[in-house]
């Protein structure tokens, strides 16, 4: 069993590592070097940190980060404590590969081992939280097998999974 001093030291080390990652990710999008980023970039920053919030969850995070009177920018001093908390609590973790695969298998009712572009377009635009046209095109460019013209979802599920290392 670790001594309390060791636990405190490792927690402080973890906190420092997380804050360093948050700072580095934020700085990439701080184009003016003034400790602010465009509110439209925050989702990308959050996802680059290994978090996968839904659009609704992202909206809630942005509401917490924004000023009383929204300016279109998020300040680092508002972003850091919220993202530190999110990462310390391991919120918005991506789904593991087996769970992603099961979701695709549910959509593949005929058990063909693939989905057509038409099928995936229907599911992604008419069910749940609909994809935008841009999101759909981005997914298709990564997911569609160029030779067969279908989504071989076993391959795509492994691409979508994020290693926890």
C-alpha positions in Angstrom: 0.0 0.0 0.0 1.3 3.4 -1.0 2.1 5.9 1.8 -0.1 9.0 1.9 2.8 11.2 0.9 3.4 9.0 -2.2 -0.3 9.2 -3.1 -0.3 13.0 -2.8 2.8 13.2 -4.9 1.4 11.0 -7.6 -1.9 12.9 -7.6 0.0 16.2 -8.0 2.1 14.6 -10.8 -1.1 13.5 -12.6 -2.6 17.0 -12.2 0.5 18.6 -13.5 0.5 16.2 -16.5 -3.1 16.9 -17.3 -2.7 20.7 -17.0 0.3 20.5 -19.3 -1.7 18.5 -21.9 -4.6 21.0 -21.7 -2.2 23.9 -22.1 -0.5 22.4 -25.1 -3.8 21.6 -26.8 -5.2 25.1 -26.1 -2.0 26.8 -27.3 -2.3 25.1 -30.8 -5.6 27.0 -31.3 -4.6 30.2 -29.6 -3.7 31.9 -32.9 -3.4 35.4 -31.4 -1.3 34.1 -28.5 -3.6 36.0 -26.1 -4.9 33.0 -24.1 -8.2 32.8 -26.0 -9.6 30.5 -28.7 -12.5 30.7 -31.0 -15.5 29.0 -29.4 -16.0 27.0 -32.6 -12.5 25.3 -32.0 -13.2 24.2 -28.4 -14.9 20.9 -29.5 -11.8 20.0 -31.6 -9.5 20.8 -28.6 -11.6 18.7 -26.2 -11.6 15.8 -28.7 -7.9 16.1 -29.2 -7.6 15.5 -25.4 -9.2 12.1 -25.9 -12.7 13.1 -24.8 -15.8 12.3 -26.9 -18.7 14.4 -25.6 -22.0 14.4 -27.5 -23.0 17.7 -29.1 -25.3 18.3 -26.1 -22.5 17.7 -23.6 -20.2 19.9 -25.6 -22.8 22.7 -25.5 -23.1 22.4 -21.7 -19.3 22.6 -21.4 -19.2 25.7 -23.6 -22.0 27.3 -21.5 -19.8 26.8 -18.4 -16.7 28.2 -20.1 -18.3 31.3 -21.8 -18.4 34.7 -20.3 -21.7 36.2 -19.0 -21.9 38.0 -22.3 -20.7 35.5 -24.9 -17.8 37.0 -27.0 -17.2 34.1 -29.4 -14.0 33.3 -27.6 -13.1 31.1 -24.7 -10.5 32.3 -22.2 -7.8 29.9 -21.1 -8.4 30.7 -17.4 -12.1 29.5 -17.9 -11.1 26.5 -20.0 -8.3 25.1 -17.8 -10.2 24.3 -14.6 -13.2 22.8 -16.4 -11.1 20.6 -18.7 -8.8 19.6 -15.8 -11.9 18.4 -13.9 -13.2 16.6 -17.0 -9.9 14.8 -17.5 -9.4 14.0 -13.8 -12.8 12.5 -13.6 -12.3 10.6 -16.9 -15.5 12.0 -18.3 -16.6 11.6 -22.0 -14.3 8.6 -22.6 -14.5 7.0 -26.1 -16.3 3.8 -26.5 -14.2 0.6 -26.6 -13.9 -1.3 -29.9 -16.2 -4.1 -28.9 -19.0 -1.7 -28.1 -18.5 0.2 -31.4 -18.6 -3.2 -33.2 -21.8 -4.2 -31.4 -23.5 -0.9 -32.5 -22.6 -1.6 -36.2 -23.8 -5.2 -35.9 -27.2 -3.9 -34.7 -27.4 -1.7 -37.8 -26.4 -4.6 -40.0 -29.7 -6.5 -39.5 -28.9 -8.9 -42.4 -25.5 -9.8 -40.9 -23.6 -9.0 -44.2 -20.5 -7.7 -42.4 -20.8 -4.3 -44.0 -23.1 -1.4 -44.4 -23.8 0.5 -47.7 -23.2 4.2 -48.0 -27.0 4.6 -48.3 -27.6 2.7 -45.1 -25.1 4.6 -43.0 -26.3 7.9 -44.5 -29.8 7.1 -43.4 -28.8 6.1 -39.9 -26.5 9.0 -39.4 -28.9 11.7 -40.6 -32.3 10.4 -39.5 -31.6 8.7 -36.1 -30.4 10.2 -32.8 -28.1 13.2 -32.9 -27.9 13.8 -36.7 -24.6 14.2 -38.4 -24.0 17.3 -40.5 -23.2 16.9 -44.2 -19.5 17.7 -43.4 -19.4 15.1 -40.6 -21.0 12.5 -42.9 -18.5 13.2 -45.7 -15.6 13.0 -43.3 -16.8 9.7 -41.9 -17.4 8.3 -45.4 -13.9 9.3 -46.6 -12.4 7.3 -43.7 -14.9 4.4 -43.5 -15.8 3.5 -47.0 -13.7 0.7 -48.6 -12.6 2.2 -51.9 -12.6 -1.1 -53.7 -16.0 -2.4 -52.5 -17.9 0.9 -52.0 -19.2 -0.3 -48.6 -18.3 0.2 -45.0 -16.5 -2.9 -43.7 -17.4 -2.0 -40.1 -15.0 -4.4 -38.4 -12.1 -2.5 -39.9 -13.7 0.8 -39.2 -14.5 0.0 -35.6 -10.9 -0.7 -34.9 -9.9 2.6 -36.5 -12.5 4.5 -34.3 -11.4 2.9 -31.0 -8.9 4.9 -28.9 -6.2 3.1 -27.0 -6.2 3.9 -23.3 -2.4 4.0 -23.1 
